[in-house]
Amino acid sequence: MSKGKTVHPQVKPKLHPRNLHRERYDFSALVAVCPDLAPFVTRNIYSDATVDFANPAAVKMLNLALLKLHYDIEYWDIPDGYLCPPIPGRVDYLHHVADLLGGSNFGKIPVGPKIACLDIGIGANCVYPMVGNKAYGWSFVGSDIDVVALESAQKIVDNNTVLSGKVACRLQSNPKDIFYGIIQEGEYFDFSICNPPFHASMEEADSGTLRKLANLRGKKKVKMKVPVKNFGGQPSELTCEGGERGFILDMVKQSRQFMHSCFWFTTLVSKQSNLKAVQEALVAAAAAEVKTIPMGTGNKTARIVAWTFLSKAQQKAWRELRFA
């Protein structure tokens, strides 16, 4: 090896220790379970197998291969233009939430279908339920305001026997509501998860896409009249009034109305600049306990904010009833 040569890391240390994607992708195994991935596999400057992450078709096929190889998914597809999220980050979120539940259960992570998750914004991709069911056996209710996205998620559930009876898809008919109309009377969730819409407008989203593509291609500028989002995304998936901060502040306010229906409410907070406002909102909402959990994938750093309104006595009763 020549002096000063950069060695490409074999492990992604920022990912959770239980994340199956900490090491470099095994493209031989991925192509074996998903031959359609083969045409997208190339070699990078380190002579390692990879795909062009700026190519939406390559990203989608890689996701399918990962879901087949690691999560027993036989069918997975999404409509053109819908969000195709990177799998490792979604997996990381669930492992951190599993640790959060374990911390409320004497260090033992609750598993099995009795443990129920509310996935706010399940999307057309249905990734969280697929991963959470495989890793921990949890059951899921996924909500979305987009009919097409919900139909896609339902099709994924219907075409994978491993998900049968373990995932319910529900339409949120009022975009201003987050929990109301989804959480039914007498229904309890052990935790909720959410990737809030990141941007306040599509112009802001397009600008972010250009920056991301420039980073992926090693250029300062990407000349493109209409940015091609490598991970896709519809306006309802990428934007909302007030962006990420506005959405989470609404979520905090509305969660108080369902304080006894969910043990841990959680959300991803991608922008560090939004964290203070979220924490202040949780103080105003009189949350009984708040946790901020750092997480990161590659060069990106984010955090999960989790809160509960349950007192210690109520947490004990919940644990004895549902985690035993």
C-alpha positions as CSV (number, residue, x, y, z in Angstrom):
1,M,0.0,0.0,0.0
2,S,1.4,3.4,-0.9
3,K,2.1,5.9,1.8
4,G,-0.8,8.2,2.5
5,K,-3.4,6.2,0.5
6,T,-6.9,6.5,1.9
7,V,-8.4,3.2,3.1
8,H,-12.1,3.0,2.7
9,P,-13.7,2.0,6.1
10,Q,-15.2,-1.4,6.3
11,V,-17.5,-0.6,9.2
12,K,-19.8,2.4,9.8
13,P,-19.2,3.1,13.5
14,K,-22.0,5.6,13.8
15,L,-24.6,2.9,13.2
16,H,-26.2,1.0,16.1
17,P,-24.2,-2.1,17.2
18,R,-27.1,-4.4,16.2
19,N,-27.6,-2.8,12.8
20,L,-27.0,-5.5,10.1
21,H,-25.7,-2.8,7.8
22,R,-22.7,-1.6,9.8
23,E,-20.3,-3.4,7.4
24,R,-20.1,-2.9,3.7
25,Y,-22.8,-4.4,1.6
26,D,-22.2,-7.9,0.5
27,F,-23.1,-7.4,-3.2
28,S,-22.4,-11.1,-4.1
29,A,-25.1,-12.1,-1.6
30,L,-27.4,-9.3,-2.6
31,V,-27.2,-10.1,-6.3
32,A,-27.8,-13.8,-5.5
33,V,-31.2,-13.1,-3.9
34,C,-32.0,-10.2,-6.4
35,P,-30.4,-10.8,-9.8
36,D,-31.9,-7.6,-11.1
37,L,-29.4,-5.6,-9.0
38,A,-26.5,-6.9,-11.0
39,P,-26.6,-4.3,-13.8
40,F,-26.4,-1.5,-11.2
41,V,-23.3,-2.8,-9.4
42,T,-20.0,-1.0,-10.3
43,R,-16.6,-0.5,-8.7
44,N,-15.7,2.7,-6.8
45,I,-12.2,4.3,-6.4
46,Y,-11.3,1.7,-3.8
47,S,-12.2,-1.1,-6.2
48,D,-15.1,-2.0,-3.9
49,A,-18.5,-3.1,-5.3
50,T,-21.1,-0.3,-5.0
51,V,-24.0,1.3,-6.8
52,D,-24.5,4.9,-8.0
53,F,-26.5,6.4,-5.1
54,A,-27.4,9.3,-7.3
55,N,-29.4,7.0,-9.5
56,P,-33.0,6.4,-8.2
57,A,-33.3,3.1,-10.0
58,A,-30.1,1.8,-8.4
59,V,-31.2,2.9,-4.9
60,K,-34.6,1.2,-5.4
61,M,-33.1,-2.1,-6.5
62,L,-30.6,-2.0,-3.7
63,N,-33.4,-1.6,-1.2
64,L,-35.3,-4.5,-2.7
65,A,-32.2,-6.7,-2.4
66,L,-31.5,-5.7,1.2
67,L,-35.1,-6.4,2.2
68,K,-35.0,-9.8,0.5
69,L,-31.6,-10.8,2.0
70,H,-32.1,-9.6,5.5
71,Y,-35.8,-9.2,6.2
72,D,-37.5,-12.1,4.4
73,I,-39.4,-9.8,2.1
74,E,-40.4,-11.4,-1.2
75,Y,-42.3,-8.5,-2.7
76,W,-41.5,-4.8,-2.5
77,D,-42.2,-2.0,-4.9
78,I,-43.2,1.6,-4.7
79,P,-44.9,3.9,-7.2
80,D,-42.7,6.2,-9.3
81,G,-41.6,9.3,-7.5
82,Y,-42.4,8.1,-4.0
83,L,-39.9,8.1,-1.1
84,C,-37.4,5.3,-1.3
85,P,-35.5,5.7,2.0
86,P,-32.1,4.3,2.8
87,I,-32.5,1.1,4.8
88,P,-29.6,1.5,7.3
89,G,-31.0,4.7,8.8
90,R,-34.5,3.3,9.2
91,V,-33.0,0.2,10.9
92,D,-31.0,2.3,13.3
93,Y,-34.1,4.2,14.4
94,L,-35.9,1.0,15.4
95,H,-32.9,-0.4,17.3
96,H,-32.6,2.8,19.3
97,V,-36.3,2.6,20.1
98,A,-35.9,-1.0,21.1
99,D,-33.2,0.1,23.6
100,L,-35.6,2.8,24.8
101,L,-38.2,0.2,25.5
102,G,-35.6,-2.0,27.2
103,G,-34.7,0.8,29.4
104,S,-38.2,0.9,30.7
105,N,-38.2,-2.8,31.2
106,F,-35.1,-3.5,33.4
107,G,-32.9,-3.7,30.4
108,K,-34.9,-6.4,28.6
109,I,-36.2,-5.4,25.2
110,P,-39.9,-6.4,24.8
111,V,-40.5,-8.5,21.7
112,G,-43.4,-10.2,20.0
113,P,-46.7,-9.2,18.4
114,K,-48.1,-7.9,21.7
115,I,-45.8,-4.9,21.4
116,A,-47.5,-2.4,19.2
117,C,-46.0,0.5,17.2
118,L,-47.7,3.4,15.5
119,D,-45.8,4.4,12.4
120,I,-46.8,8.0,11.6
121,G,-46.3,8.4,7.9
122,I,-45.8,4.8,6.8
123,G,-45.3,5.9,3.2
124,A,-45.5,3.9,0.1
125,N,-42.4,2.0,1.2
126,C,-43.6,0.4,4.4
127,V,-40.0,0.0,5.6
128,Y,-40.4,0.4,9.4
129,P,-43.0,-2.4,9.8
130,M,-41.0,-4.8,7.6
131,V,-37.8,-4.3,9.6
132,G,-39.4,-4.0,13.1
133,N,-41.4,-7.2,12.5
134,K,-38.3,-9.2,11.4
135,A,-36.0,-7.8,14.1
136,Y,-38.3,-7.9,17.1
137,G,-41.6,-9.5,16.1
138,W,-43.5,-6.2,16.8
139,S,-46.9,-5.4,15.2
140,F,-47.6,-2.1,13.5
141,V,-50.3,0.4,12.6
142,G,-49.2,2.7,9.8
143,S,-50.9,5.9,9.0
144,D,-50.6,8.2,6.0
145,I,-52.5,11.1,4.4
146,D,-51.7,9.9,0.9
147,V,-54.1,7.4,-0.6
148,V,-51.7,6.1,-3.2
149,A,-48.9,5.7,-0.6
150,L,-51.3,3.8,1.7
151,E,-52.4,1.5,-1.1
152,S,-48.8,0.8,-1.9
153,A,-48.0,-0.1,1.7
154,Q,-51.1,-2.3,1.9
155,K,-50.0,-4.1,-1.3
156,I,-46.6,-4.8,0.3
157,V,-48.3,-6.2,3.4
158,D,-50.7,-8.3,1.3
159,N,-47.9,-9.8,-0.8
160,N,-45.6,-10.9,2.1
161,T,-46.9,-13.7,4.2
162,V,-44.4,-12.8,7.0
163,L,-46.4,-9.6,7.5
164,S,-49.9,-11.2,7.5
165,G,-51.9,-10.0,10.5
166,K,-49.1,-7.9,11.8
167,V,-49.5,-4.6,9.9
168,A,-52.6,-2.4,9.6
169,C,-52.7,0.6,7.2
170,R,-55.0,3.5,8.1
171,L,-55.8,6.6,6.2
172,Q,-55.5,9.9,8.0
173,S,-58.3,11.9,6.3
174,N,-57.4,15.2,8.0
175,P,-53.8,16.3,7.2
176,K,-53.8,18.6,10.3
177,D,-54.4,15.6,12.6
178,I,-51.6,13.2,13.6
179,F,-53.1,10.9,16.2
180,Y,-56.8,11.7,16.2
181,G,-58.7,9.5,13.7
182,I,-55.9,6.9,13.8
183,I,-55.6,5.8,17.5
184,Q,-58.9,4.0,18.2
185,E,-60.8,3.9,21.5
186,G,-59.3,1.4,23.8
187,E,-56.2,1.0,21.7
188,Y,-52.7,1.2,23.1
189,F,-49.3,1.6,21.5
190,D,-46.0,0.9,23.2
191,F,-44.3,3.5,21.1
192,S,-44.8,5.7,18.0
193,I,-42.2,6.6,15.4
194,C,-42.1,9.3,12.8
195,N,-39.8,10.8,10.1
196,P,-41.4,14.2,9.8
197,P,-41.5,16.0,6.5
198,F,-38.1,17.8,6.4
199,H,-38.8,20.9,4.3
200,A,-41.2,23.8,4.4
201,S,-41.5,24.0,0.6
202,M,-40.6,22.0,-2.6
203,E,-38.2,24.8,-3.5
204,E,-36.3,24.1,-0.3
205,A,-36.5,20.3,-1.0
206,D,-35.1,20.8,-4.5
207,S,-32.2,22.9,-3.2
208,G,-31.4,20.2,-0.7
209,T,-31.5,17.6,-3.4
210,L,-28.9,19.5,-5.5
211,R,-26.6,19.8,-2.5
212,K,-26.9,16.1,-1.9
213,L,-26.3,15.1,-5.5
214,A,-23.2,17.4,-5.6
215,N,-21.8,15.6,-2.6
216,L,-22.5,12.2,-4.1
217,R,-20.8,13.2,-7.4
218,G,-17.9,15.1,-5.9
219,K,-18.9,18.3,-7.6
220,K,-19.7,21.8,-6.2
221,K,-22.5,22.3,-8.7
222,V,-25.0,20.1,-10.4
223,K,-26.6,21.5,-13.5
224,M,-30.1,20.3,-13.6
225,K,-33.3,22.2,-14.3
226,V,-35.5,19.7,-12.4
227,P,-33.5,17.9,-9.6
228,V,-33.9,14.1,-9.8
229,K,-34.3,13.0,-6.2
230,N,-32.2,9.8,-5.8
231,F,-34.4,8.7,-2.9
232,G,-37.6,10.1,-4.4
233,G,-40.4,11.8,-2.5
234,Q,-43.8,13.3,-3.0
235,P,-44.6,16.8,-1.7
236,S,-46.6,15.3,1.2
237,E,-43.6,13.2,2.1
238,L,-41.0,15.9,1.9
239,T,-42.8,19.1,3.0
240,C,-45.4,20.6,5.3
241,E,-46.3,24.0,6.7
242,G,-43.5,25.0,9.0
243,G,-41.2,22.2,7.8
244,E,-39.8,19.7,10.3
245,R,-40.1,22.1,13.3
246,G,-43.7,22.9,12.6
247,F,-44.7,19.3,12.2
248,I,-43.0,18.2,15.4
249,L,-44.4,21.0,17.5
250,D,-47.9,20.0,16.3
251,M,-47.1,16.4,17.2
252,V,-46.0,17.3,20.7
253,K,-49.2,19.4,21.3
254,Q,-51.5,16.7,20.0
255,S,-49.7,13.8,21.8
256,R,-50.9,15.2,25.1
257,Q,-54.5,14.3,24.1
258,F,-53.4,10.7,23.9
259,M,-51.1,10.6,26.9
260,H,-52.5,7.3,28.1
261,S,-52.7,5.6,24.7
262,C,-49.0,5.5,24.1
263,F,-46.0,4.8,26.4
264,W,-43.3,6.5,24.4
265,F,-43.9,9.0,21.6
266,T,-40.8,9.4,19.4
267,T,-39.7,11.4,16.4
268,L,-36.6,11.9,14.3
269,V,-35.2,15.4,14.5
270,S,-32.9,15.9,11.6
271,K,-32.0,19.5,12.1
272,Q,-30.0,20.4,15.2
273,S,-31.4,23.9,15.0
274,N,-34.9,22.5,15.7
275,L,-34.0,20.7,18.9
276,K,-34.3,23.6,21.4
277,A,-37.8,24.5,20.2
278,V,-38.9,20.8,20.5
279,Q,-37.5,20.5,24.0
280,E,-39.2,23.7,25.0
281,A,-42.5,22.5,23.6
282,L,-42.2,19.3,25.6
283,V,-41.7,21.3,28.8
284,A,-44.8,23.3,28.0
285,A,-46.7,20.1,27.4
286,A,-45.7,18.8,30.8
287,A,-44.1,15.6,29.5
288,A,-43.1,13.4,32.5
289,E,-39.9,12.3,30.9
290,V,-37.9,13.3,27.8
291,K,-34.9,11.6,26.2
292,T,-32.7,12.7,23.3
293,I,-31.0,9.9,21.6
294,P,-28.1,10.7,19.1
295,M,-27.9,8.6,15.9
296,G,-26.0,9.0,12.7
297,T,-25.5,7.3,9.3
298,G,-22.3,8.1,7.3
299,N,-21.6,11.8,7.5
300,K,-25.1,12.7,8.6
301,T,-26.0,13.2,12.3
302,A,-29.5,13.3,13.6
303,R,-31.3,12.5,16.9
304,I,-34.4,10.9,18.2
305,V,-36.5,12.7,20.7
306,A,-38.7,10.5,22.9
307,W,-41.2,11.6,25.5
308,T,-43.8,10.1,27.8
309,F,-46.6,11.5,29.9
310,L,-46.8,8.5,32.1
311,S,-45.8,8.8,35.8
312,K,-43.4,6.2,37.3
313,A,-46.4,4.4,38.8
314,Q,-48.2,4.4,35.4
315,Q,-45.1,3.1,33.7
316,K,-44.9,0.3,36.2
317,A,-48.5,-0.7,35.5
318,W,-47.9,-0.5,31.8
319,R,-44.8,-2.7,32.0
320,E,-46.5,-5.3,34.1
321,L,-49.5,-5.5,31.7
322,R,-47.8,-5.3,28.3
323,F,-44.1,-6.1,28.7
324,A,-44.3,-9.2,30.8
